[in-house]
Structures are given as C-alpha cells and as structure tokens.
Amino acid sequence: MQQKLSNPQFLLKKKWAILNVEFKLKMIDLELSTEYKRTVMQKIEHRIKKTDSITRKLIKKGYKTTFENAIGKLNDIVGIRVVCLYSDDVYKIASMLKQQKDFTLIKEKDYIQNPKKSGYQSLHLIMDVPFTYKNETEAQRVEIQIRTVAMDFWAGVDNQICYKKKPEEMKKAEEELKNYSNVISRIDRQMLELRKKVERM
C-alpha cells in the first residue's frame, strides 16, 4: 500500500485537487469579502494524510490495510481546512462551495449544530473534485473542514493534549476540554452578535 500511496502520479492528482479547491475558495473569499466589506477567510490550510495515519484509520474502522480500501473507504486522504472569524461565515462559504457545478457533494457533517461528544466543532463537506488530464477525467475525493478561529484553537489544543494518549489517562482532561468547547461556542455567538450590532450602527 505504501508504494501506491507515495506514487508520484497518485500524489500529483491529490495535489491538483488541493490547488483546484483552494482556487475556488480564494474566489469565494474575494466575492464574500467584497460583498460584506470585511475579511472573511483568515487562512486556508491543506494536508495529504500520511501512510501511517491511513493505516491506523483503516484498522480503527475494521478494514484491511489495502490501497483499494484506503481509496474506497476513506474520505479524508486529502484534507483542506478553512478558518474564518464568524460562525455565520462558515455556512456562507459552505453554501457557495455547494453551488460549484463541477464539484459533487458526497456528504455533509455539521459538528457545529451537533458537536461530537468530545466537544469538537466544525462543518465538514466531503466533495468529489474532477481531475482532468489529457483524455482522462477522474474524481478526487476531498474533505473540506470549515470552522471559526475559536473552534480551530480548541481543535488544536485537543489534538496536542489527547492525541495517541490512553483513554484511562485522559478522562479528566477530556471533561475539561468539553467544558471549554461550550465556552468557545458562547464566545462565537457573542462575537457574532457584537459584529451584527456594529453593522447596524
């Protein structure tokens, strides 16, 4: 599996998918920033999941660690993260992505309206992006995560504190992190209300 996942042609397609999505996102950012006369997207990041992470996820899901399962069963080999200031911008960006005629929405997961048990919040769009080269067109699957700065901060802290730790060691920390997630949700709502109040002045 490792040889296929590190194959130059395989990686080329994934990198092209990233460039394609990031170009669309920059166009969306330009349109929204012009319309609302303020900065919308704070940053856009990307990554291609490494072989060891793919292997761990396949095992966790109960699949054999094959290249075919990696491509067929996992939606997040390519991940793109969009970070914005306000929670309503998350949904504006998502709406405009779903309007792109050459992108196909496969699945939407709203962890803002329905946070994970851990407290994790983000909006995930699983999309197929066409890769066309010479006479070949092939869909490349991409997971796009859209979240606020506050949600991104929480996710970064959660990952650093809890990643690869044993469950029995992390129970108290996880409870505290869940509480902080609620605090962050409140701050997001308050900041959105403050922005709206200023806009009405």
N, C-alpha and C positions, 0 to 999 in steps of 0.2 A: 504493500500500500504506500509506503513512504516514497518509493521511486516515482510512482504515478503522481502523487500529490506535489512532488518537487519538480515534476517535468516542466521544462520551460514553456511549452505550448499551453499546458494547463494553467500555469501561473500567469501567462500573457492574457488569457481570456478573463481571469479574475481581476487582473489589474485594469483591463479595459473596462470591465463592468464598473469598477470603482470610479474611473475617470468619467464615464458616462453619467453615473448617478450624481457625482459631485458637480458636474457641469450643470445638470438640471437644478440642483439645489442652489447653486450660485445665481442662476437666472431667477429662481423663485425668491431668493433673498433680495435681489435687486428690485424685483417687482413689488414685494411687500414693503421694503424699506422706502421706496419711492412713494407708495400709496399712503403709508402711515407717518412718513417723515421722521423716522427713528430707526435705530439699529434693531434688526430682528434676530438674525443668527449671530451668536457670539463666536462659535467655532464649529468646524466640521472635521471629524477625525475618521480614520478607517483602519482596518486591520484584516489580514487573511489569517484564519485560525491555523496554528501550527499542528504538525502531525501528532505530537503527544497529546495535545488538547482534544483533537478529533478522536483519537483512540480512547481517551478517558470518557468522553461523552458517549461514544458508541457502546462501551462496556456498561456505563451507567444506565443506558436505555435498553440494555439486554440484547444488543445486536452484535453479530460477528464483526471483527475489525477488518473489513474489506473496503477496497476503493469504491466498489459499487454501492455498498451501504452508506459510505461517507457522502457520496453524491446524492443518493436517492432518499436517505433518511434524515439528513441534517440540513437545516435551512440557514444556518449561520456561519458557514465556512467563510463567507465574505460578510463583514460587518461594517456598517457606516453609522457614526453617531453624530447627531445634530444637537447642539446645545443653544438654547435661547433664554431670554430673561423671564418671559411671562408664560403662564400655563395656557392662555388662550392662543398664543402664537404656535404652540405645539400642534393644535388642531388645524390652524390655518395652513401650516406647512404640510401636514398630512393630507389635507383636502386637496391641495394643489398637486401633490405627488400623485394622488389617485386619479387626477384628471389627465395625466400624461398618457396619450393614446398608445405609445409604444411600450409602456410598462404594464404588466399584468399583476394585479393584486391577488396574492395567493391566500394570505391570512392576515388578520389584524388582531393584535393583542393589546388591550388597553389596561395597563397596570397603573394608570393614574386614577381612573374611576374605580378600578378593582385591584388595589395593590396586592402584591404577593404577601404570604404570611410573614415573611422576613421584614416587610415594610418597603421593599423595593418598588419604585415608581418609574414608569417610562411608558411611552407609546411605541409599540413595535409594528412595523409593516414588513411583511415578507413579500417580496416582489420578484417577478421574473423580468430580466432586462435582456433584450436581444443583442447577441453578438454576431455581427455580420462581417465576414472576411472572405474575399474572392466570391466563390459560389456557395458558401456555407453560411447558414443562419442557425444559431444555437442559443437557447435561453440560458442565461446565467442567473442563478438564484442569489438574492442579496437580502440581508436583514438590515433594515434601517431603524435605528433607535432615535426617538426624538424626545427630549426632556429639557427641563429648566436647569439653570446653573445650580440651584439648591438641590434638585434631585441628583444631578451629576456629582455634586460634592458628597452626598450621602452614599451613593453607589461606590465611589472611590474609597471612602473610609471603610465601608462594609467589606469590600474586596480585600483591602490591605489587612484588616483585622481578622477576618474569618476564613480567608482562602486557604484550603488544604488543612485546616485545623480539625481536630477530632470533635465530634458533636458534644460529647460529655464535657469537654473543656470550654465550650463556647456558649453554654446555655444562658449564663448571666449577661454576657456581652451582647448576645442576640436580643435579649429582652430590652436592654438599654437602647440598642440600635433601633428597635421597633418604636420605642417611645420617641426617639429623636426624629424618626420618619414622620410621626404625627406632628411634631413641632415644625418640621420643614414644610409640610402641607399647609399648616396655618400661616407660615411666613409667606409662602407662594400666594395664597389667597389675599393676604393683607397688602402685598406689593402690587398685585393686580388691581385691587380696589384703589390704592393710592394713585397708580397711573391713570386710572379712569377718572378719578377726582380731579387730577391736574389737567387732564384733557378737556374737562368740562369748564375750566376756568376761563 
